[in-house]
Amino acid sequence: MDKSFQDFMITDKQDLLIENSFNTEKIYSSTNKKLQQSSVVKPSFDYETLLSENKRLESDIKTLNLQSVLQQQNMKLMEEKLVYNDSTLRFFMDLHKV
């Protein structure tokens, strides 16, 4: 190949690289401007608020679970008491029959 032709190719490649680099920079710059111009919607709550609300709800759930367990135990006790009262009543009724 002719030396001048090779020099032309090298120059052409360098120009192409420079042009690509410039285009890339333009694209990045325009994208960055668009990102800066776009309004980012910020949530109306923060992490601390969510965390405290979560803890409060967990506490409420524990309280409700305890209340439920207590209600179940009360129901069992009432049932046992009724059975006991019923058997006592039957005992005295049987005594009275005799």
C-alpha positions in Angstrom: 0.0 0.0 0.0 0.9 3.5 -0.6 2.2 5.3 2.5 -0.1 8.3 2.0 -3.1 6.0 1.7 -2.2 4.3 5.0 -1.8 7.7 6.6 -5.2 8.7 5.3 -6.7 5.5 6.8 -5.1 6.2 10.2 -6.3 9.7 10.1 -9.8 8.6 9.0 -9.9 6.0 11.9 -8.8 8.7 14.4 -11.4 11.1 13.1 -14.0 8.3 13.4 -13.0 7.6 17.0 -13.1 11.3 17.9 -16.5 11.6 16.2 -17.8 8.6 18.1 -16.5 9.9 21.3 -18.1 13.2 20.7 -21.5 11.6 19.8 -21.3 9.4 22.9 -20.6 12.5 25.0 -23.6 14.3 23.4 -25.9 11.4 24.0 -24.7 11.2 27.6 -25.1 14.9 28.1 -28.6 15.0 26.7 -29.7 12.0 28.8 -28.2 13.5 31.9 -30.0 16.8 31.2 -33.3 15.0 30.7 -32.8 13.1 34.0 -32.0 16.4 35.8 -35.0 18.1 34.3 -37.5 15.3 35.0 -39.2 15.7 38.3 -38.6 12.8 40.6 -41.7 11.8 42.6 -40.7 11.5 46.2 -42.8 9.3 48.5 -44.9 11.1 51.1 -43.4 9.0 53.8 -40.0 8.1 55.0 -38.3 5.0 56.2 -38.5 5.9 59.9 -42.2 6.4 59.6 -42.7 3.1 58.0 -40.5 1.4 60.6 -42.4 2.8 63.5 -45.8 2.0 61.8 -44.6 -1.6 61.3 -43.5 -1.9 65.0 -46.9 -0.6 66.1 -48.7 -3.1 63.9 -46.6 -5.9 65.1 -47.4 -4.9 68.7 -51.2 -4.7 67.8 -51.0 -8.2 66.3 -49.3 -9.6 69.5 -52.0 -7.9 71.6 -54.7 -9.4 69.5 -53.2 -12.8 69.6 -52.9 -12.6 73.4 -56.5 -11.5 73.6 -57.6 -14.4 71.4 -55.7 -16.9 73.6 -57.3 -15.5 76.7 -60.7 -15.7 75.2 -60.2 -19.3 74.3 -59.0 -20.1 77.8 -62.0 -18.3 79.3 -64.3 -20.3 77.1 -62.7 -23.5 78.2 -63.0 -22.5 81.9 -66.7 -21.5 81.4 -67.4 -24.8 79.7 -65.7 -26.7 82.5 -67.6 -24.7 85.1 -70.9 -25.5 83.3 -70.1 -29.2 83.2 -69.2 -29.1 86.9 -72.4 -27.2 87.8 -74.4 -29.6 85.7 -72.9 -32.6 87.3 -73.4 -31.1 90.8 -77.0 -30.2 90.0 -77.6 -33.8 88.8 -76.0 -35.2 91.9 -78.3 -33.2 94.2 -81.3 -33.9 92.1 -80.5 -37.6 92.3 -80.2 -37.2 96.1 -83.5 -35.5 96.3 -85.2 -38.3 94.3 -84.2 -40.9 96.8 
